[in-house]
Amino acid sequence: MSSRMLEEARACAEVVERQTQTLDPRLETLAEQLRRLDPQVALTVARGSSDHAASYFAYIAMQQLGLPVASLPMSVVTLQQAPLRVRGQVALGFSQSGQSPDLVDSLRRLGQCGATTVSLVNAEGSPLEQACQHHLPLCAGPELSVAATKSFVATLAAGARLVAHWGQDRALLEAGLALPAQLREAAAQDWTPAIDTLRDSERLMVIGRGAGFAIAQEAALKLKETSVIQAEAFSSAEVRHGPMALIDAQYPLLVFAPRGVEQAGLLQLAADMRQRGARVLLAAPADIAGRDLTLSCAEHPALDPLLAIQSFYIMAAALAEARGLDPDQPRHLSKVTCTQ
C-alpha cells in the first residue's frame, strides 16, 4: 500500500526544484536588505517540525554567517508580554500552515518592537504571512498527510538558500541547484535494515550533532507520530551526560553521522554503544565502514541533512505500515495545531 506520506516524501525533489526557481529573485532582494540591516542576532519562532527546521537554519546561519541565532520561547511574548529589546534585529517565523495564534502574535509583537520579521510558510495567504514584513513561500503545495515531509524539506531548503544568498556564498548556491537530483538518489537508498530493527521496538534514542541534530529531532518526532515509538533525540555530547544510563543490552539507537567535524564523535559514540550491547543503526556516508544505513552526500556538506531526512522519511512510512499503522492518520493528531 502506498501512503500519502510516502507519495509526499517522494515529491521532495520536485518541490525543491520548483522552490528554487520561484524564490531566488525574492531571496536576492531580502538578502540585500538583511546585509544592509546587519543584525547582531536572529530569533527563530516555530513549533514541531518547523522548529526542527528552524534549528537547522540556526546551525548553518551561525556556521556560514557567524550570526548568533536563538529560538524564542513564545510564551515570553504571548503570555508574559515581556518588552523585548529587538530593534534592528531579525526574527523569522517558520510554519506549515501559518495559523497558530501564538506564532502569529509573537511575530506581530516582535515587529512592533522594531525587529525585521520574515515568515517562511507553506500555506498561501496565512495570518503569519500577513503579520510579517517579508514572506518566503515554501512552494511545497498542499500536504494531505498529517505527518509533514515535503514541507519540512522545503523549509530546510529555503533556509539554506536564504543563508547562501545572505552570505553571497557561491559554493552553497551552486550546490543547492544540484539538490533535486541528489534528493532522488537519497530517496532510493535502501534503509530496510532500520525496518527490520525497529519493527517491534517501543523505545529508541536518535542521535545527531550540529546541523544533523535537527534531523535527529525530526526523525524522533516522526517515529512518535507514525510508529508510536517512544523516540527521543539527543546530541551525541548530551547523551553522555545522563541519558546513556538508560542504555542496556538490545536498546535501539539510530545515529546520524554525516560528513563534518562532528562525525568522529558520532562514530565513537556508536562504537561505544555497540560495546555495551545496544542495537545501533549507524547512518553514515558510503566511505564509513560498519555503517548500517547509507547517507547520500550533497555538493556542499551543509546540505547533507536534507538528504539524510529524505532517506529517513521513505523508511519511516514503510516502518509504520510494517507495524500495522496508518502513517497518514496518527492518533490524536490533526494537520493544523493552534496554541496560545
N, C-alpha and C positions, 0 to 999 in steps of 0.2 A: 504494500500500500504506500502511495506517495502522499505525504502530508503537505499541507500548505507551508509549514515551517521549512521543510526540505526544499520545496519549489522556490520559496523566497530566499533561502540561503544560497541557492544556486544562481540567483539573479544578481548577486553582488557585483560581479564583473561588469554586467550591463549598466547597473546603477552608477558605478564609479566612472565609467566611460562617459555616460550622459552628464553626470555632475561636473566633470572637468570642463566639458565643452560649454556648459551653462554658466558656471561660477567664475571662471578665470578672469573675465573682464571686471566683474564686481569685486573680486578679491584684490586685483591690482589697485583699484581705487581705494578700497578700505585700507589696504596695507600702506599706501602712501599717506593716508590720514593718520594712521597709527604711528608711523615713523615721525611725522611732524609733532604728534602729541607727546611722544617719548615717555610713556608711563613708567613709573618705577615699580609697579606691582600690578598684577592682573588677578581678578577674582573670578572663579567659576561658580555657577549656580545650577544645580541639577540633582536629580534623584534616579535611583535604579540603574538601568543600563546606561542611561545618558550620563550619569555621574561617573561611571567607569570610563566612558568616552572622554569626559572632562579630565579625568585623571591621566589618561594617555596624553591629551593635549598639554596638560601641565608639565609632564615629564619632558616632552620634546621641546616645548617652549623654553623651559629652563636650560635644556641641553644646547639647543640651537641658537637661542636669542640671548641667553643669560638673564632672562626676565623672571623674577620670582613670581610664582603662581600659587594661590591658596584657594581652597574650597570654602565657600561661605556657608556656615550653618544658617539656614533660612529663618529659624525661629528667632535669631538675634534681631532680625529686621521685622518679621511679621508679628511676633508675639511680644518681644521685649521692646521693639521700636527704638533700638539703640541709634544714637546720632553718629553714624559712621563718617569718618573723615576720608572721603574717597575722591575729592575733586582732583581732576587731572589724571585719574587712573582709568583703567578699562575693566568692565565687567561683562562676562559672557554667559548667556543662558543657553543651556543645551536641553532639548526636549524632542520627543517624537510628535506629541500632539500640541504642545504649547498651551495647554488648557489649565493646568493645576494652579489654583489661586495663589498658593504660597510662592511659586516660581514667578508668576506674573507680577505679584505685588512686590517681591524683592527687587526685580529688575526696574520696576517703575520707581521705587523709592531710591534705589542707587542712582538712577538718572537724575532725580530731583536733588540729590546730594552732590551732584557735579561730576559723576562718573560718565564716561562714554560707554554706552550699552550696545551690545551686539547679541542678536538671537540667532541660534542655529536650530532650525525647526524643520521637521518633515512636512507636517500638515500646512496647507496654504491658508493665509488669512487668519492665523491664530491670534488669540489675545496676547500671547507673548511677543509675537512679531509686532503687534500694534503698540506694545509697551516700550519697545526698544528703538533707539535711534538708527541702528543699522540692522539689516537682516540678511542672513545667508540661508537660502533654501537648500535642503539636503538632497532633493531630487530623487528620493527613493521610490516615490509613487505609493499608492495605497498598500498597506501592510495588514493582512487579514488575520494572520496567526497572532495569538496573544503574545507568544514569545518573539520578541524583536530579534531580527537577524540583519536583514539588508539595511534597515535604518541605522543600526549600530555601526556597521561597516561604513556606511555613508557618513556618519558623524566623525569617525576616525579619519576618513579620507579628507573631509572638509577641514578638520582641524590641522592636519598635516599640511594641506595645501595653503591654509592661511599662514602658518608658520613659515613655509617656504617663500611665499610672496613677501611677507613682512621682513624677513631677513635677506631677501633677494638672493636666495640660495639656489643657484642654477643646478647644482647636482641633485638636490631634493626635488626641484621642479621637474627635471628630466626624468628622474626615477618614477615620479607619480604618473607620467604618461604610459609607463610600462605596466602599471598595476593591473589593468583589466586582464591581460594575458596571464599574469602571474597568479591572480585570483582563480582563474580557471584551472591552472595547474594545481594550486593548493586544494581546490575542491575535489580533485581526482586522487589525492593522496589516500592510501589505504590505512585507515585507523581502526580496522576491525579488532586488533588486539585490545583496544580500550573497551569495546563492547563485550568481549569475552571476559575481561577482568571485572567490569562494573555491572554486569547483568544482574547479579544478586547482591550487590553492595548496598548498605544502608547508610554508610558514612564515608567521607573522603576529605582529604586535605588537597587543595590545589595551590601549588607553589609557583611564585614568579618573583621577579625583582626588576626595578627600573620601569621602563615603559611596559615591559612584559607583565608587571604586577597588575596593571589594568586589565589585561587579558585573563589573568588568573581570577580576578574578581568577577568578570563577566562569565567565565566558564562555570564558576561555582554557583552563581545565580541561576544560570540556565539549567544546571543539574538539579537544583532545588525545584525550579518551576516545572520542568518537563519530565523528570525521572523520579521526583520525590526522594532524592538522596540528600542527606544532611551534609552538604559540601561546604567547606569553609576555606576561604582564600587567605594565604599568609605570605608575607615577604620571606625569602629564604633566610634573611637575617633575623626577623622577628620570631620565626618558628623555633629558633634555638633558645628563645627567652621564655620558655614555659610550655608552649603548645606541644613540643616534641615529647613531653611526658605522657601524652595520650597514645603515642605510637607503640604498638606491640606487634607480635607476630601476625602477619597477614593484614595489617592495617593498610588500606589502599591510599596511595599518593599519586597525584598527577603533577609532574614537574615540567614546567615550560622553561626550556633552556635555549633560547635563540642566540644569535651572534651578539657579541658585545662584551664589555668589561665585566658584566655581571655573570657571564656564563660559567667561568671557572668555579665560582662559589656554588652555583646551582648544581653543577656536575658533582662537586664534592658532597653536597648535601644528599643527592640521590644515592651516591655510593655509600655514605654513612647509614642511610635509612635501609638500604638493602642488607647491610651487615646486621642490622637489628631485626631482620626478618620481615620487614614491610614489603608489601606488594607495590613496587614502584613502576609507574608508567612514565618513562622518560621521553619527552618530546623534544627533539633536537635536530639540527641540520644533518644532512646525509654524511658529512665528514666525521661525525661523532660515533665512535664505536660504542656498542652497548645500548644504543637508543632503541626504544620500543615503537616510537611513532616518529615519522619524518616530518620536519618543518621545512617548508619551502623558503627560499631566500629571495628578497626583493633586490632591486638595483641599489637601494640605499638601506642600511641597517635600521634606520628609524621607521621604515615601513614594514619591517618583518612582522610586527604584531598583527597587522591586518591579515596577513597570510595565515598566521597561526590560528586566529579565531575563525577564519573561513574553513580550515580543515576541521576544527573542533565542531562547528555547527553541523556539518554533514554527519559527523559521528553522533552528535547528541540527538538529532532527530531519529536516527536509526536505533539508538540505545533506548529511547523512550518506548518505541514500538516493541523492541525486544523484551521490555519489562511489562508489556501489556497495557501501555498508557497511550493517550492521545496527546501528542506534543502541541497540537493546536489549541487545546482547551484545558490548560492547567486548572486544577481545582481551586476554588475560592478567588480566582483572579479575573480581572477584566482588562481590556486593552488600554483604557484610559483610567488613571488613578488620580483623584483630586484630594489634596491635603491642604491643611491650613498652616 
